[in-house]
Amino acid sequence: MGTILIVILILLVIGGLPVFPHSRSWGYGPSGILGVVLVVLLILLLLGKI
């Protein structure tokens, strides 16, 4: 379950990067927020909480 969540979040981070035409005006906000969520999930996964 945790691995599936991490893969989905990685895909969301890549999709939220402002290099694609649909997300150029967003800035780094969406990818930054998703990056923080990804780091928190990685820490929880490494600690065995997930």
TAJOWO-V52106 format. One record per residue. N is the residue number from 1. RES is the residue in one small letter. D_CENTER is the distance of its C-alpha to the mean C-alpha in Angstrom with 1 decimal. Layout:
BEGIN
N:RES:D_CENTER ; N:RES:D_CENTER
END
This chain:
BEGIN
1:m:15.8 ; 2:g:13.2 ; 3:t:12.8 ; 4:i:12.3 ; 5:l:9.5 ; 6:i:7.7 ; 7:v:8.7 ; 8:i:7.7 ; 9:l:4.0 ; 10:i:4.8 ; 11:l:7.0 ; 12:l:5.4 ; 13:v:4.1 ; 14:i:7.6 ; 15:g:9.1 ; 16:g:8.4 ; 17:l:10.1 ; 18:p:13.6 ; 19:v:15.5 ; 20:f:16.1 ; 21:p:19.1 ; 22:h:17.6 ; 23:s:15.0 ; 24:r:17.4 ; 25:s:18.6 ; 26:w:15.3 ; 27:g:15.0 ; 28:y:12.0 ; 29:g:11.4 ; 30:p:8.7 ; 31:s:6.5 ; 32:g:7.8 ; 33:i:7.3 ; 34:l:3.6 ; 35:g:4.3 ; 36:v:7.0 ; 37:v:6.1 ; 38:l:4.7 ; 39:v:8.0 ; 40:v:9.9 ; 41:l:9.5 ; 42:l:10.5 ; 43:i:13.3 ; 44:l:14.4 ; 45:l:14.5 ; 46:l:16.6 ; 47:l:18.8 ; 48:g:19.5 ; 49:k:18.6 ; 50:i:16.7
END
